[in-house]
Amino acid sequence: MLLHSLLGHMVRKGSLGVIDASGRRRDYGDGGTPRAVIRLHRKDLEWKLALNPPVRIGEAYMEGLLTVEEGRLYDLLEVAAINYDHLEDHWLVRLGNWGLRQGRRLKQYNPIGLAQKNVAHHYDLSGRLYDLFLDPDRQYSCAYFPTAETDLESAQIAKKRHLAAKLNLARPGLKALDIGSGWGGMALYLAQVADSDVTGVTLSVEQHKLSQARAAEAALAESCRFELVDYRQKSGPFDRIVSVGMFEHVGKRNYDEFFGKVRDLLAEDGVAVIHSIGRFDEPSPINPFIRKYIFPGADVPALSEVMTAVEKSGLITTDIEILRLHYAETLKHWHERFQANRKQIAELYDERFCRMWEMYLVGCELGFRHQGLMVFQIQLTRRLDALPTTRDYMVEEERRLKALEDERFSVPYLDSRHATAAE
C-alpha cells in the first residue's frame, strides 16, 4: 500500500501502469503522454520501491526484477522526471532526502587516495566500451551544438574550440594545464591547434596510458605530456588552466581547496576556464543511484556553492556561460550509440551492466531536460586586465581556431590499436 500511496500522490501528468507480482494492475496519472506500463516480479519490491524510489527503481530494473511491458525505459523515466517535484514532497521521500542531505558532505569528501579510487571505478573500464558509444576522440563531457543538425563529432570539436577561445590563446607557446585530462583530446587540441605547451593530469591509469600513446603518435610528445598525478600535487605557474568535466568529482568539502589550488597554479596574468555540470536551483544531493553505481564521490553543484568558494580564493570571475540543453543532446547521442552496440557491450560485460548504464544515460538526459541540470563554464583570472574588456575576442578566436583546424587537424583518432592498448 505504501507504493500505491506514493504513486497516487506523485503521478499527475502522463500515465503509469503498474502490474504487481500477483498480476493486479493499477494505473496512475491523467491518461496522457508519456505512457509506460511496468511489471514487478517480486512481492517485496512494492515496499522496497516505496522506501527508496531513486535507488530501488534503478536497482530493480538493473536486476531484471522490474520490466517495462509497454513503452520504453525512456517513457518510464520521463513520467518520473516530469512528476518528480510531487514525489519529493511526499512525507516518505522527504524523510529519505533529509538523510541524504545530512550525509552528503561526508560522502562527497575526496582526499587524494579516495579520489583515485573513485576515478578508477568508472574510467578504468574497458576501452572498448568507450569506443562503442563516444565519438572517436573519446570526449566524455558535454558537447557544444551550434545547430540542431550538428553531429556528435562536430559538436565535440566545437566544444574544444569554444573553451580554447575563452582561454585566449592567440600568443603561441603559452604554458597550459589540463586538470582531469581524460583520454587527452582537449590537451592535444591545445597543443596542435593553438600551439600551446600543455601538461594534462589524470588519476585514471588507462586514460593516462592512452593519452601518452596519442601524443606520441601525433608527434606532440614534446609539447603535450600527460601525468598520472592529482592536480593538488602540481606546482605552477601556468599561463592557462582548463578543466572539463572534472569539477563534478571534487566534492563539496573540497571546493575551497580546488579554487585555492587553481589560484596558486595560475600565473599572475593567467586565465582559467572551468567546465562542469551544475544545477539551476538550490543545492541538492546528486541522484543516489548515479553516485552508488556510476560515479562514486561525484557531486552536482549549484552556482551559489561554486561562487562562494571562488570568492574566498581571491580569483576574479570574468565570464560565466550556462549551456542548457547541450548535455541532453549529448546524452541522447551516447544512448543511441550505446543501444546500437548493445550486443557487443553485453559481450564485454553482461545484460545487468547494460541495464545499469541504460538507466544512467537515459536518466541523466531527462535530468537535463526536466530536472534543473545544466553545464556552466566559468572563466577566472588573478588580474582585472588579464583579458580584453569585451567578449568580441572569443568570437574572433573561434574563427581563427576553426581556420587552423582545417589546416592542422591530424590528431590521431582512436582505432583498434588504441582500443587494445586501453583494455
C-alpha positions as CSV (number, residue, x, y, z in Angstrom):
1,M,0.0,0.0,0.0
2,L,2.9,2.3,0.6
3,L,3.9,2.2,-3.1
4,H,0.2,2.8,-4.2
5,S,0.1,5.8,-1.9
6,L,3.4,7.2,-3.2
7,L,2.5,6.8,-6.9
8,G,-1.0,8.1,-6.4
9,H,0.5,11.2,-4.9
10,M,3.2,11.6,-7.4
11,V,2.0,10.8,-10.9
12,R,-0.3,13.6,-12.1
13,K,1.0,14.1,-15.6
14,G,1.4,11.3,-18.1
15,S,0.4,7.7,-17.5
16,L,1.9,4.9,-15.5
17,G,0.6,1.4,-15.1
18,V,2.0,-1.0,-12.5
19,I,1.4,-4.7,-12.6
20,D,2.3,-6.3,-9.3
21,A,3.7,-9.8,-8.6
22,S,0.2,-11.2,-8.3
23,G,-0.8,-9.8,-11.8
24,R,-3.0,-7.0,-10.5
25,R,-2.7,-3.7,-12.4
26,R,-3.1,-0.2,-11.1
27,D,-3.0,3.0,-13.2
28,Y,-1.9,6.4,-12.3
29,G,-1.8,9.9,-13.9
30,D,-4.1,11.8,-16.3
31,G,-4.1,9.4,-19.2
32,G,-1.8,11.5,-21.3
33,T,1.7,11.1,-22.6
34,P,4.3,9.9,-21.8
35,R,2.9,6.5,-21.1
36,A,4.6,3.4,-19.6
37,V,3.5,0.1,-18.0
38,I,5.8,-1.8,-15.7
39,R,5.7,-5.2,-14.1
40,L,7.1,-6.0,-10.7
41,H,8.4,-9.6,-10.5
42,R,8.6,-9.9,-6.7
43,K,6.2,-9.0,-3.9
44,D,8.8,-7.4,-1.7
45,L,9.5,-4.8,-4.4
46,E,6.3,-2.9,-3.5
47,W,7.7,-1.8,-0.1
48,K,11.3,-1.6,-1.3
49,L,10.5,0.8,-4.1
50,A,8.3,2.9,-1.8
51,L,11.1,3.3,0.8
52,N,13.8,4.5,-1.6
53,P,12.5,5.0,-5.1
54,P,15.5,6.9,-6.6
55,V,17.8,3.9,-5.9
56,R,15.5,0.9,-5.8
57,I,13.8,1.6,-9.2
58,G,17.2,1.6,-10.9
59,E,18.3,-1.5,-9.0
60,A,15.2,-3.4,-9.8
61,Y,15.5,-2.6,-13.5
62,M,19.2,-3.5,-13.4
63,E,18.5,-6.9,-11.8
64,G,15.6,-7.7,-14.2
65,L,13.0,-7.6,-11.3
66,L,11.2,-4.6,-12.9
67,T,10.5,-4.8,-16.6
68,V,8.9,-2.3,-18.9
69,E,5.9,-4.0,-20.5
70,E,4.6,-1.1,-22.6
71,G,6.6,1.8,-23.8
72,R,10.3,2.2,-23.2
73,L,12.6,2.8,-20.3
74,Y,12.7,6.4,-21.6
75,D,8.9,6.8,-21.2
76,L,9.0,5.4,-17.6
77,L,11.8,7.7,-16.6
78,E,10.2,10.7,-18.3
79,V,7.0,10.1,-16.3
80,A,9.1,10.1,-13.2
81,A,11.0,13.2,-14.2
82,I,8.0,15.4,-15.0
83,N,6.4,14.4,-11.8
84,Y,9.4,14.4,-9.5
85,D,8.5,17.5,-7.6
86,H,5.4,15.8,-6.4
87,L,7.5,12.7,-5.3
88,E,9.8,14.9,-3.3
89,D,7.0,16.5,-1.3
90,H,5.7,13.1,-0.1
91,W,6.5,12.6,3.6
92,L,8.3,9.3,2.9
93,V,10.6,10.8,0.4
94,R,11.2,14.0,2.4
95,L,12.4,11.8,5.2
96,G,14.8,9.9,2.9
97,N,16.1,13.2,1.4
98,W,16.7,14.6,4.8
99,G,19.0,11.7,5.5
100,L,20.8,12.2,2.2
101,R,21.4,15.9,2.9
102,Q,22.8,15.1,6.4
103,G,25.4,12.7,4.9
104,R,26.2,14.4,1.6
105,R,29.3,16.3,2.8
106,L,30.9,13.2,4.2
107,K,30.1,11.2,1.1
108,Q,31.4,14.0,-1.2
109,Y,34.8,14.4,0.5
110,N,37.5,13.4,-1.9
111,P,41.0,13.3,-0.5
112,I,43.8,12.2,-2.9
113,G,43.7,8.4,-2.3
114,L,39.9,8.2,-2.4
115,A,39.7,10.4,-5.4
116,Q,41.9,8.0,-7.4
117,K,39.8,5.0,-6.3
118,N,36.6,6.8,-7.4
119,V,38.1,7.6,-10.8
120,A,39.2,4.1,-11.4
121,H,35.7,2.8,-10.7
122,H,34.4,4.4,-13.9
123,Y,37.2,5.5,-16.1
124,D,39.3,2.3,-15.9
125,L,36.6,0.2,-17.5
126,S,37.4,-1.5,-20.8
127,G,38.5,1.0,-23.5
128,R,36.3,-0.9,-26.0
129,L,33.2,0.2,-24.1
130,Y,34.0,3.8,-24.6
131,D,34.8,3.2,-28.3
132,L,31.3,1.9,-28.7
133,F,29.3,4.9,-27.7
134,L,31.6,8.0,-27.6
135,D,33.0,10.0,-30.6
136,P,36.4,8.8,-31.9
137,D,38.2,11.4,-29.8
138,R,36.6,10.0,-26.7
139,Q,35.2,13.3,-25.5
140,Y,33.3,12.2,-22.4
141,S,31.7,15.5,-21.4
142,C,29.0,17.9,-22.7
143,A,29.4,18.7,-26.4
144,Y,28.5,22.1,-27.9
145,F,25.8,22.1,-30.6
146,P,25.8,25.3,-32.7
147,T,22.7,23.9,-34.6
148,A,20.2,21.2,-34.1
149,E,21.7,19.4,-37.1
150,T,25.3,19.3,-35.8
151,D,26.5,15.7,-35.4
152,L,28.3,14.5,-32.3
153,E,31.8,14.5,-33.7
154,S,31.4,18.1,-34.9
155,A,29.8,19.2,-31.6
156,Q,32.7,17.8,-29.6
157,I,35.2,19.6,-31.7
158,A,33.1,22.8,-31.3
159,K,33.2,22.3,-27.5
160,K,37.0,22.2,-27.6
161,R,37.2,25.2,-29.8
162,H,34.7,27.2,-27.6
163,L,36.8,26.5,-24.5
164,A,40.1,27.3,-26.2
165,A,38.7,30.6,-27.4
166,K,37.8,31.5,-23.8
167,L,41.4,30.8,-22.8
168,N,42.6,33.5,-25.3
169,L,45.5,31.5,-26.8
170,A,46.5,33.9,-29.6
171,R,50.1,34.0,-28.3
172,P,51.9,30.8,-29.1
173,G,53.9,28.8,-26.6
174,L,51.6,29.5,-23.6
175,K,52.1,27.0,-20.8
176,A,48.8,25.3,-20.1
177,L,47.5,22.8,-17.6
178,D,44.5,20.5,-18.3
179,I,43.1,19.3,-14.9
180,G,41.3,16.0,-15.5
181,S,42.6,15.4,-19.0
182,G,40.7,12.3,-19.8
183,W,41.9,10.5,-22.9
184,G,43.8,13.6,-24.0
185,G,41.6,15.2,-26.6
186,M,41.5,18.7,-25.1
187,A,45.2,18.8,-24.3
188,L,46.1,17.5,-27.8
189,Y,43.8,20.2,-29.3
190,L,45.5,23.0,-27.4
191,A,48.9,21.7,-28.4
192,Q,48.2,21.1,-32.1
193,V,45.7,23.8,-33.0
194,A,46.6,26.5,-30.5
195,D,50.3,26.0,-30.3
196,S,50.3,25.7,-26.5
197,D,52.7,23.8,-24.3
198,V,50.4,21.5,-22.4
199,T,50.5,19.3,-19.3
200,G,47.5,17.0,-18.7
201,V,46.9,15.4,-15.4
202,T,44.6,12.4,-14.7
203,L,44.0,9.8,-12.0
204,S,43.0,7.1,-14.4
205,V,45.7,4.6,-15.3
206,E,44.0,3.7,-18.6
207,Q,43.4,7.3,-19.6
208,H,47.0,8.2,-18.9
209,K,48.3,5.2,-20.9
210,L,46.2,6.1,-24.0
211,S,46.8,9.8,-23.8
212,Q,50.6,9.3,-23.9
213,A,50.2,6.9,-26.9
214,R,48.1,9.5,-28.7
215,A,50.6,12.3,-28.1
216,A,53.5,10.1,-29.3
217,E,51.6,9.1,-32.4
218,A,50.8,12.7,-33.2
219,A,54.5,13.7,-32.8
220,L,53.4,16.0,-30.0
221,A,55.2,14.4,-27.0
222,E,57.5,17.4,-26.6
223,S,54.6,19.9,-26.4
224,C,51.9,17.8,-24.9
225,R,52.7,15.5,-21.9
226,F,50.4,13.6,-19.5
227,E,51.0,12.7,-15.9
228,L,49.3,10.2,-13.6
229,V,49.0,12.6,-10.7
230,D,46.5,14.5,-8.6
231,Y,46.2,18.2,-9.6
232,R,46.9,19.1,-5.9
233,Q,50.4,17.7,-6.3
234,K,51.3,20.0,-9.2
235,S,53.4,23.2,-9.0
236,G,52.9,26.2,-11.2
237,P,52.8,28.7,-12.6
238,F,50.7,28.1,-15.7
239,D,49.6,30.7,-18.2
240,R,46.4,28.9,-18.8
241,I,44.4,26.3,-16.9
242,V,41.4,24.3,-18.3
243,S,39.3,21.7,-16.5
244,V,36.5,19.9,-18.4
245,G,34.1,17.6,-16.6
246,M,36.4,17.1,-13.6
247,F,34.9,19.6,-11.1
248,E,31.9,17.3,-10.6
249,H,34.3,14.8,-8.8
250,V,35.9,17.3,-6.5
251,G,33.3,17.0,-3.7
252,K,31.7,19.9,-1.8
253,R,34.2,19.8,1.1
254,N,37.0,20.3,-1.4
255,Y,35.7,23.3,-3.3
256,D,37.8,25.8,-1.3
257,E,40.8,23.7,-1.8
258,F,40.2,23.3,-5.6
259,F,39.9,27.0,-6.3
260,G,42.7,27.9,-3.9
261,K,45.0,25.5,-5.8
262,V,43.9,26.9,-9.2
263,R,44.9,30.4,-7.9
264,D,48.2,29.1,-6.7
265,L,48.9,27.3,-10.0
266,L,47.9,30.3,-12.2
267,A,50.4,32.9,-13.4
268,E,49.7,36.5,-12.4
269,D,48.3,37.3,-15.8
270,G,46.9,33.8,-16.4
271,V,43.4,32.6,-17.4
272,A,41.5,29.6,-16.2
273,V,38.2,28.1,-17.6
274,I,36.2,25.5,-15.6
275,H,33.6,23.5,-17.4
276,S,31.2,21.4,-15.1
277,I,27.7,20.1,-14.7
278,G,25.7,22.2,-12.3
279,R,22.2,22.9,-11.1
280,F,19.8,25.8,-11.8
281,D,18.2,25.5,-8.5
282,E,19.3,25.3,-4.8
283,P,22.0,22.9,-3.6
284,S,20.8,19.3,-3.6
285,P,22.3,15.8,-3.3
286,I,23.3,14.0,-6.5
287,N,21.0,11.2,-7.7
288,P,21.9,8.4,-5.3
289,F,21.7,5.7,-7.9
290,I,24.3,7.5,-10.0
291,R,26.5,8.1,-7.0
292,K,26.3,4.4,-5.9
293,Y,26.7,2.7,-9.2
294,I,28.2,5.0,-11.8
295,F,30.2,7.9,-10.3
296,P,31.1,7.3,-6.6
297,G,32.1,10.6,-4.9
298,A,30.5,12.7,-7.6
299,D,28.6,15.9,-7.0
300,V,26.4,18.4,-9.0
301,P,26.9,21.9,-7.5
302,A,24.6,24.9,-7.6
303,L,26.3,28.0,-8.7
304,S,25.8,29.5,-5.3
305,E,28.1,26.8,-3.8
306,V,30.7,27.3,-6.5
307,M,30.8,31.1,-6.4
308,T,31.2,31.2,-2.6
309,A,34.4,29.1,-3.0
310,V,35.6,31.3,-5.9
311,E,35.1,34.4,-3.8
312,K,37.2,33.0,-1.0
313,S,40.0,32.0,-3.3
314,G,40.9,35.6,-4.5
315,L,40.2,34.7,-8.1
316,I,38.3,37.1,-10.3
317,T,35.3,35.8,-12.2
318,T,35.4,37.3,-15.7
319,D,32.8,35.3,-17.5
320,I,30.1,32.7,-16.8
321,E,28.2,30.9,-19.6
322,I,25.3,28.5,-19.0
323,L,24.8,25.6,-21.5
324,R,21.2,24.5,-21.1
325,L,20.2,21.6,-23.4
326,H,23.6,20.8,-24.9
327,Y,24.2,17.9,-22.5
328,A,20.7,16.5,-23.0
329,E,21.6,16.2,-26.7
330,T,25.0,14.8,-26.0
331,L,23.5,12.1,-23.8
332,K,20.8,11.3,-26.4
333,H,23.6,10.7,-29.0
334,W,25.5,8.5,-26.5
335,H,22.4,6.4,-25.6
336,E,21.6,5.9,-29.3
337,R,25.1,4.6,-30.0
338,F,25.1,2.5,-26.8
339,Q,21.9,0.8,-27.9
340,A,23.1,0.3,-31.4
341,N,26.2,-1.5,-30.0
342,R,24.4,-3.2,-27.0
343,K,25.1,-6.7,-28.1
344,Q,28.9,-6.0,-28.2
345,I,28.7,-4.2,-24.8
346,A,26.8,-7.2,-23.3
347,E,29.6,-9.5,-24.5
348,L,32.2,-7.2,-22.8
349,Y,30.2,-7.2,-19.5
350,D,26.6,-8.6,-19.3
351,E,23.0,-7.6,-19.6
352,R,22.9,-6.3,-16.0
353,F,25.7,-3.9,-16.9
354,C,23.8,-2.8,-20.0
355,R,20.6,-2.1,-18.0
356,M,22.6,-0.2,-15.3
357,W,24.2,2.1,-18.0
358,E,20.9,2.5,-19.8
359,M,19.4,3.8,-16.5
360,Y,22.4,6.2,-16.2
361,L,22.3,7.5,-19.8
362,V,18.5,7.9,-20.1
363,G,18.1,9.2,-16.5
364,C,20.8,11.8,-17.0
365,E,19.4,13.0,-20.3
366,L,16.0,13.5,-18.7
367,G,17.7,15.3,-15.8
368,F,18.9,17.9,-18.2
369,R,15.5,18.2,-19.9
370,H,13.3,18.3,-16.9
371,Q,15.1,18.5,-13.5
372,G,17.2,21.6,-13.4
373,L,20.6,20.3,-14.6
374,M,22.8,22.4,-16.8
375,V,26.5,22.9,-17.6
376,F,28.4,26.1,-16.6
377,Q,31.7,27.4,-17.9
378,I,33.4,29.9,-15.6
379,Q,36.4,32.0,-16.7
380,L,38.7,33.1,-13.9
381,T,41.8,35.4,-13.7
382,R,44.0,36.9,-11.0
383,R,44.1,40.3,-12.6
384,L,41.3,42.6,-13.9
385,D,43.3,43.4,-17.0
386,A,44.3,39.9,-17.9
387,L,41.7,39.8,-20.8
388,P,40.1,42.2,-23.2
389,T,37.2,44.2,-21.7
390,T,34.6,42.9,-24.2
391,R,33.7,39.4,-25.3
392,D,34.4,40.1,-29.0
393,Y,37.8,38.3,-28.8
394,M,36.1,35.0,-28.1
395,V,34.2,35.1,-31.4
396,E,37.3,36.1,-33.2
397,E,39.3,33.4,-31.5
398,E,36.8,30.7,-32.5
399,R,37.0,31.8,-36.2
400,R,40.9,31.8,-36.0
401,L,40.9,28.3,-34.4
402,K,38.4,26.9,-36.9
403,A,40.7,28.0,-39.7
404,L,43.7,26.4,-38.0
405,E,41.7,23.1,-37.5
406,D,41.2,22.9,-41.3
407,E,45.0,23.2,-41.8
408,R,46.3,21.1,-38.9
409,F,43.7,18.6,-37.7
410,S,45.6,15.3,-37.8
411,V,45.4,14.3,-34.1
412,P,45.1,10.5,-34.4
413,Y,41.6,9.3,-33.8
414,L,41.2,6.2,-31.7
415,D,41.3,2.9,-33.7
416,S,41.7,-0.7,-32.8
417,R,45.3,-0.3,-31.8
418,H,44.4,2.4,-29.2
419,A,41.5,0.3,-28.0
420,T,43.7,-2.7,-27.5
421,A,46.2,-0.6,-25.5
422,A,43.5,0.6,-23.3
423,E,42.0,-2.8,-22.4
